[in-house]
């Protein structure tokens, strides 16, 4: 199943969605923005009750969690997955006030593994998102590591469900094959439906308004 990701920003009391993509550690967005309800209405198949990912562009770009997008987002007919900037377990408590079913956040910005342990102890609905650069996983302080090794460490911390961003399309197919075998609950976040050779049951793909 392809899960749509809506790159969402807030202006005054209105939410809008624009075209977006992930790079190695950042979000990019461009083009005319459309109202949030219009975008989600076009991108969600309500009969299937599939998830919808709301990407909190404001928090991710400012590198600090804020409640702007969270306070007024509403998605009908879909499970809500909220992707935002999380550094500490306190941010997690705040973000779950959004009513989201799942919370996603970049792995490399969480303050420490101790914070991840605390996050896991208070919620089983948190999904760490591993960004990649040149085929390697991005870690704290700009370090890079092998993606399977990072997923193994997250699994040791108790996170059976993870996401891996390949916005640059630099992860080789042999690594995707390994991740599929060893981490079947991993969800790729990719720019095009042709990436990963349909290996995974679920993929997250940016929604592009027309």
DOPA-618289 format. One record per residue (C-alpha): residue number from 1; residue in one letter; x, y, z. Coordinates in Angstrom, 3 decimals, decimal comma. Example, Ala and Ser with C-alpha at 12.3 -4.5 7.8 and 13.67 -1.06 7.14 Angstrom:
// residues 2
NODE resi resn        x        y        z
NODE    1    a   12,300   -4,500    7,800
NODE    2    s   13,670   -1,060    7,140
// end
This chain:
// residues 210
NODE resi resn        x        y        z
NODE    1    x    0,000    0,000    0,000
NODE    2    x    1,260    3,463   -0,889
NODE    3    x    0,647    5,845    2,017
NODE    4    x    0,393    9,545    1,066
NODE    5    x    2,514   12,118    2,901
NODE    6    x    1,090   15,655    2,958
NODE    7    x    3,726   18,404    3,329
NODE    8    x    1,773   20,773    5,537
NODE    9    x    2,377   24,354    6,689
NODE   10    x    0,308   26,824    8,698
NODE   11    x   -0,437   30,438    7,836
NODE   12    x   -2,564   32,209   10,430
NODE   13    x   -5,291   29,652   11,173
NODE   14    x   -5,161   27,854    7,840
NODE   15    x   -3,256   24,771    6,777
NODE   16    x   -1,990   24,276    3,239
NODE   17    x   -0,233   21,466    1,394
NODE   18    x    2,455   21,906   -1,242
NODE   19    x    4,608   19,587   -3,318
NODE   20    x    7,404   18,216   -1,184
NODE   21    x   10,243   15,759   -0,893
NODE   22    x   12,872   14,676    1,583
NODE   23    x   16,577   15,187    0,963
NODE   24    x   19,320   13,714    3,119
NODE   25    x   18,165   15,463    6,302
NODE   26    x   15,745   18,150    5,173
NODE   27    x   12,371   18,770    3,618
NODE   28    x   11,914   20,666    0,374
NODE   29    x    8,603   22,083   -0,817
NODE   30    x    7,588   24,137   -3,809
NODE   31    x    4,792   25,217   -6,105
NODE   32    x    1,307   26,538   -5,381
NODE   33    x   -0,150   25,431   -2,059
NODE   34    x   -3,678   24,053   -1,819
NODE   35    x   -5,966   23,991    1,223
NODE   36    x   -5,287   21,075    3,561
NODE   37    x   -8,797   19,628    3,344
NODE   38    x   -8,699   19,746   -0,447
NODE   39    x   -5,361   17,908   -0,579
NODE   40    x   -6,317   15,193    1,894
NODE   41    x   -9,664   14,774    0,187
NODE   42    x   -7,898   14,067   -3,094
NODE   43    x   -5,130   11,888   -1,669
NODE   44    x   -6,919    9,577    0,749
NODE   45    x   -8,890    6,483   -0,226
NODE   46    x  -11,409    6,650    2,590
NODE   47    x  -13,022    3,275    1,914
NODE   48    x   -9,744    1,543    2,793
NODE   49    x   -9,154    3,507    6,012
NODE   50    x   -5,477    3,720    5,035
NODE   51    x   -3,067    5,952    6,978
NODE   52    x   -2,283    9,524    6,011
NODE   53    x    1,046   11,083    7,005
NODE   54    x    0,943   14,775    7,900
NODE   55    x    4,484   16,156    7,563
NODE   56    x    4,905   19,143    9,881
NODE   57    x    7,056   21,264    7,575
NODE   58    x    7,123   24,215    9,988
NODE   59    x    8,661   22,223   12,850
NODE   60    x   11,053   20,240   10,683
NODE   61    x   12,391   23,373    8,987
NODE   62    x   12,722   25,383   12,206
NODE   63    x   14,325   22,368   13,958
NODE   64    x   12,071   22,766   16,967
NODE   65    x    8,718   21,255   17,836
NODE   66    x    5,844   23,705   17,779
NODE   67    x    2,112   23,242   17,962
NODE   68    x    1,150   25,307   14,913
NODE   69    x    0,214   22,581   12,434
NODE   70    x   -0,764   20,122   15,136
NODE   71    x   -3,441   22,302   16,715
NODE   72    x   -5,701   22,563   13,694
NODE   73    x   -5,059   19,487   11,555
NODE   74    x   -8,002   17,153   11,097
NODE   75    x   -8,088   14,143    8,774
NODE   76    x  -11,322   12,264    8,236
NODE   77    x  -11,569    8,728    6,994
NODE   78    x   -7,934    7,797    7,663
NODE   79    x   -5,587    6,921   10,484
NODE   80    x   -3,440    9,968   11,210
NODE   81    x    0,343    9,607   11,291
NODE   82    x    2,040   12,826   12,368
NODE   83    x    5,675   13,486   11,388
NODE   84    x    7,320   16,292   13,322
NODE   85    x   10,510   17,366   15,118
NODE   86    x   11,041   15,447   18,359
NODE   87    x   14,069   15,798   20,618
NODE   88    x   12,819   14,590   24,008
NODE   89    x   10,107   12,543   25,625
NODE   90    x    8,387   15,800   26,630
NODE   91    x    7,982   16,639   22,936
NODE   92    x    6,306   13,262   22,475
NODE   93    x    3,722   14,010   25,169
NODE   94    x    2,971   17,346   23,502
NODE   95    x    2,732   15,870   20,004
NODE   96    x    0,310   13,131   20,998
NODE   97    x   -2,120   15,847   22,063
NODE   98    x   -2,754   16,152   18,319
NODE   99    x   -4,856   13,000   18,422
NODE  100    x   -2,458   11,249   16,030
NODE  101    x   -2,548    7,474   15,862
NODE  102    x    1,200    7,259   15,202
NODE  103    x    4,032    9,732   15,711
NODE  104    x    7,045    9,830   13,370
NODE  105    x   10,267   11,779   13,920
NODE  106    x   13,809   11,846   12,494
NODE  107    x   16,037    9,450   14,406
NODE  108    x   19,088   11,710   14,175
NODE  109    x   17,463   14,639   16,005
NODE  110    x   16,309   12,693   19,083
NODE  111    x   18,604   13,850   21,851
NODE  112    x   20,078   10,458   22,795
NODE  113    x   19,418    6,737   22,988
NODE  114    x   18,378    7,318   26,610
NODE  115    x   15,625    9,599   25,343
NODE  116    x   14,611    6,927   22,851
NODE  117    x   14,381    4,421   25,686
NODE  118    x   12,156    6,832   27,621
NODE  119    x   10,036    7,438   24,533
NODE  120    x    9,572    3,718   24,018
NODE  121    x    8,665    3,242   27,683
NODE  122    x    5,783    5,732   27,442
NODE  123    x    4,471    4,905   23,965
NODE  124    x    4,506    2,061   21,475
NODE  125    x    3,161    4,430   18,802
NODE  126    x    6,420    6,231   18,064
NODE  127    x    8,234    5,429   14,788
NODE  128    x   11,877    6,536   14,381
NODE  129    x   12,638    7,741   10,864
NODE  130    x   16,154    7,060    9,556
NODE  131    x   17,244    9,547    6,907
NODE  132    x   19,988    8,578    4,468
NODE  133    x   22,777   10,298    2,559
NODE  134    x   24,797    8,593   -0,172
NODE  135    x   23,251    5,278    0,828
NODE  136    x   24,249    5,584    4,509
NODE  137    x   22,044    6,262    7,498
NODE  138    x   22,275    9,694    9,121
NODE  139    x   23,112    9,588   12,820
NODE  140    x   23,529   12,273   15,470
NODE  141    x   26,120   15,017   14,990
NODE  142    x   26,271   14,419   11,247
NODE  143    x   27,791   10,939   11,519
NODE  144    x   26,858    8,248    8,998
NODE  145    x   26,362    4,531    9,529
NODE  146    x   25,109    1,453    7,762
NODE  147    x   21,325    1,441    7,610
NODE  148    x   20,966   -2,214    8,786
NODE  149    x   23,194   -1,458   11,798
NODE  150    x   21,044    1,530   12,769
NODE  151    x   17,853   -0,512   12,462
NODE  152    x   19,438   -3,235   14,577
NODE  153    x   20,234   -0,727   17,321
NODE  154    x   16,674    0,622   17,177
NODE  155    x   15,334   -2,919   17,369
NODE  156    x   17,486   -3,490   20,472
NODE  157    x   15,806   -0,428   22,004
NODE  158    x   12,408   -1,989   21,310
NODE  159    x   11,382   -0,265   18,077
NODE  160    x   10,089   -3,007   15,825
NODE  161    x    8,551   -0,500   13,395
NODE  162    x   10,807    2,030   11,652
NODE  163    x   10,937    4,166    8,514
NODE  164    x   13,851    4,687    6,144
NODE  165    x   13,991    7,775    3,914
NODE  166    x   15,685    7,375    0,532
NODE  167    x   15,012   10,768   -1,012
NODE  168    x   18,255   10,614   -2,970
NODE  169    x   17,561    7,091   -4,288
NODE  170    x   21,043    5,955   -3,275
NODE  171    x   20,209    2,868   -1,215
NODE  172    x   21,190   -0,144   -3,339
NODE  173    x   18,630   -2,822   -4,027
NODE  174    x   20,658   -5,396   -2,091
NODE  175    x   20,232   -3,300    1,064
NODE  176    x   16,487   -2,983    0,511
NODE  177    x   16,370   -6,759    0,093
NODE  178    x   18,237   -7,195    3,370
NODE  179    x   15,916   -4,778    5,175
NODE  180    x   12,866   -6,553    3,793
NODE  181    x   14,157   -9,889    5,100
NODE  182    x   15,436   -8,725    8,490
NODE  183    x   13,075   -5,843    9,294
NODE  184    x    9,724   -6,607    7,642
NODE  185    x    7,986   -3,815    9,603
NODE  186    x   10,295   -1,198    8,096
NODE  187    x    8,446    1,336    5,920
NODE  188    x   10,385    3,025    3,106
NODE  189    x    9,795    6,725    2,468
NODE  190    x   10,579    7,251   -1,198
NODE  191    x    9,876    9,838   -3,856
NODE  192    x    8,501    7,525   -6,538
NODE  193    x    6,441    4,351   -6,558
NODE  194    x    9,089    2,597   -8,677
NODE  195    x   11,682    2,627   -5,867
NODE  196    x   12,233   -0,590   -3,836
NODE  197    x   10,837   -2,788   -6,623
NODE  198    x    7,579   -3,146   -4,675
NODE  199    x    9,374   -5,236   -2,082
NODE  200    x    7,576   -3,772    0,905
NODE  201    x    3,940   -4,101    1,880
NODE  202    x    3,775   -0,380    2,690
NODE  203    x    5,608    2,683    1,374
NODE  204    x    5,209    6,360    2,160
NODE  205    x    5,236    8,604   -0,917
NODE  206    x    4,837   12,423   -0,953
NODE  207    x    1,458   13,627   -2,213
NODE  208    x    1,819   16,146   -5,038
NODE  209    x   -1,085   18,603   -5,411
NODE  210    x   -2,133   19,377   -8,979
// end
